[in-house]
């Protein structure tokens, strides 16, 4: 029983081991599998360390040492042998188990789905989600089933090819059943949480933590029984809806009247104008999946135009303070040349390196987004990283210092660094230190200042990483491009296919989202060329194109094209531009949006970030137009002009945005 058997084998195998067993990580020519237990066995030399050519006798001997009955050993071997696609094969290697939907399947506890390009490597982000459901020192059947179900729901919500039908579903239950059975108590159905975390994260048997082999043998009936118990626990959870089956559970969106009032139009709207303002085919509701920002904080307060306008802490734009400055990533001085490697992701495979977003492109996008205000690149007296004096100057401390210096004019500011917790980058810079440093460099005519950086960022010990933040009251923001690199999409389980706008297509939303309002029929174009709920089009008058439909059409036409370095570079640029416009919005006093899907909506992950739109909703647009002094039409034309640049017009981020803008202005 596939993964289950693999885990059973390994775990049981581990049971037979003494307290002191050798361990070493795989070498460059060794192979490993998606199964952490089998990998641990190979790392301990219980299976051959290279992970290759495992025979039936290898399997049986290992299982005998683990008190696994021969029937189960043979079942394990037979399942694993199917992953070797060579005709008449009699052995299998650990990397054969990567083959999709034989033993490996969607909704793994610690690996991304095959659809995202890497179903082999341990994914710390996904496993952190699973761990969050293990809330007690002992994982029981309830907690184990709850974590598995959350992982399956996440996979359903993000993987358009998700499939756990037939035997795959039983294999999914087997993952949880196996680690409980092999490492825990089969009677009570509990297992030490620390042991399982240690096993998955280190691919090392938890002998050092006190785990010992079980005395009674593990039989096929034991495994089948534990699977059934996990299935029963899952049914109880589903019936109680304890795990969010509907992604928007707990969040109540402001109703239509509240949304219309929030933007505070200057005069009462006609019905057709009201529909255009609150048209879900232009401005749909927030898309909220499990783990998203509003799912985690469903009571986040709304901010209407009136509340924004009357906020005494908001910084008004004045005649002498109205320029938005964009500062390029600091230079890297010769004495800290090692910092160049800090901005290079590790282990991204053979994917060609994508071109980093250019400063002037980001400036031009922001000039369109914040049309009405001058947006300038601040390139005079460039910032530069340099050494920061430390008491100890060993070679290691110089390569991995706790601080680096940031030279700003004649001043040098200390910036904290740390090792990157998930190992995607070698080191990170402290975001708060960078924000504090930018405050001192605000020009006199600056309304706001955005600092760009190529380095990965963190705020505190609880963060794995952060992409950006603003000190709105101080009018400064910092944005990192590091995690938006498309080379990392598979690692972060970013679903490019259902990034905006296809994150809002009917199929995706009907499957994974619910709203508090019933679906409405599409409005038709009247003789006055304005949509109205009570009028049908005449034969000579076709309905106006829905902005989202136009964006969908363009996105789908581009989805079949192969990704190139140029299209990936445009995707990277778009992601950075969206976050830069969001963080600068906070400098204008605009809070996170809860009214619509909007670029000012809060985000809880890289995956959620990709699903959110680049446009601003009617409520936040009212605030922005007041601050910048421009009009909606002028702003839309400026954004459309940027999106239609020759190098961007046929790319997967900007082409759908251009189609949305054109249809919106129709």
Steps between C-alpha positions, in 0.01 A plus 500: 500500500736747347617791706352336798706190446808704442451678825415177674807336368728780598346567830479144598850463382607779721344319790759228478787740533720560798536833672818582309472467126709679241343771291626704206314708239478384139801560281493655152446163329249364750126503433210556736121476488196708597471278810686642803519163676661316209740791465584472870569128461741568216664783695554251786642236259214264587411505134793544265620858535489574129130409497537293183408148385307386807408132465221293649748343741622846607142587580419176681818509711428854604143417590600192697729716710200722568261227603298557185332186382611358167163549335521875556864505393412339169210741449735791556753364253232433237363854529846657481600280205218650292676835512791361298370548147765273347334184357551185712685692771585315821636796699394856570690814597375766737466764230269265304241587763477851350283360221162661550190309611668164550605542862556877506172696490346845540443645846822378659582599857844633407535523122345723235268356239638368172314780317725765654817340369660354814334206672837373624658760731400564858287817512535675835218745428248224438620296796472806726132513406459132588682545833272788596216247544704287742409709803576247774821317604343174380352477152185295529274374223294818512797737463666279241183483290442872538849585372467261207163646405636854512780400264253338263278811505801718424592279209144502368494877515823559313555205267272496194602138426439378857402134512455279805249265342503123534808343654668840537260597778588190702870571452438851635341361816790253523755782551345594832417144601858389444682758712257435787529123469877480459615770741210507744256289696270298276244446773447864601585632153743763631858597421753748639475818291869586546606165356296550182619857448859382548449219250350719227725801538832321552428175315653330800347239727410648840710253698691782669168639626409174673314305237549124517390218274164347574501150646197358319513444123313720254258307284291581196188493718664753738555735211152455357346556841692823558400630156135437583538686830651801322217494245241493780667793679500693172127446451431636848704811424328555165156463657586757767673729243780541752746547215399782268338320209360828374795739475316817606363354822495767771534800268191714438545737212340848529169497316425695185364803683807514721730467198328782312504723807866420567611673180275799579409610147434873473139446395245221491572243231249396237429124497717444192781706654463314826536169319808617313652611829426172680510262203643161610617445142734795546557502876431152646496428873819407684627153415577327830643151533611318817802671649439827312515829684125552546450132583745542787365843603134511387418790735752737340334845502394674181615851409253717312590811306361715781706319764810540284435868435442579867798304629708755689814289464481494119762709324336731245665572166609866486643725235847475655483129581355300214778297331520122532860376490616152406845403625695223324643204689818601685834434336724234651842626604817307428552404864157338519505335157377180671158670519455444127444130567235585763262618226538181295250224581641158573408178323256633239593222261580546134256787449676789321552807712229759445578864443457709817236777475647831390478811713370723221225255407380494862516880513297532179234259626468691825482828307195358321347351815547827692419716200478866599815499713861502381673166552878514478795264535734621772838401360721780630736392780410132465471287811775246555548201728829491685666331795363567846761488772460198726699389805582163345646479154536134421471401137156354570374815673615709204319274252187468715504812716227584746499854360588667175537873454279706269660823387253785457684815391756555779330270748535124552207312652517146639264245341444170678538175305419137570517162330193432287281251697374308197835505319362652180754779536813488710431814708232761554495869593282646773208694354447729799864614489467584131177693559659697783793582272277630221329753726824698526533533122158648415556803271323821604258481209423131552150386577617140522809290436528137392825307542549194280726213595618178339553331837259281694350667809371415847342696785531277807579148610151376417531590131636271236511798263314818412473671161439857603352742745424869542530736790197691374522781752866553417429480124761233425476147364738216415430225246716196424485324164666184640194279560321614183764336283306259272783249539362441851136440401518123529666523840231739624215308331398809306229411249586703191199365312263642761686819575292813435277521302424127474489481880160667453367290213160337559634144512764578758280718721198267491720214610703669771317813610171606647355847543220631713307615195319305228641505150340760275424473135732689271370849432427593141578818313204735457431751225680758709815285485487443876430161663164478674350207683151531348591544133590248234714593198338549166619308198704800396649556844737236634585488871812685605798276569545413867848609614570174684379293204735688272786445742409129523498465122845653462643303791368172362643575155841554657482200735588256222819684408835386631662720758805689374757705685325812371152395613633387839680833537172681430325281759767585756468869416122486539520335840743762630294784353184374667666476841674836456167669420342326801768609748503857370122499543559468873717813483188675364312377807305229316439195719448139388185455295214269599241628251623345174783304348748784485874557496459657845365171639723348768697191410603205714726311261681502167219282362234750602708786364495342154119468507436868574438760229721794400208747487358710780134472599242783490528574871878532501500670163289781650771552762779486245338744257448746785866472600649521151259749344454305176193337345408135459518525120847656497631248746355207304652632176842532664488142629378370165783678321752330727343155457501538121875551476644278228694281743196456731189493282504122449613392844298310759477779759463820299292382201200394715528824698493697174191308386330574834581872469374523141171325582453711815523817289271364226 
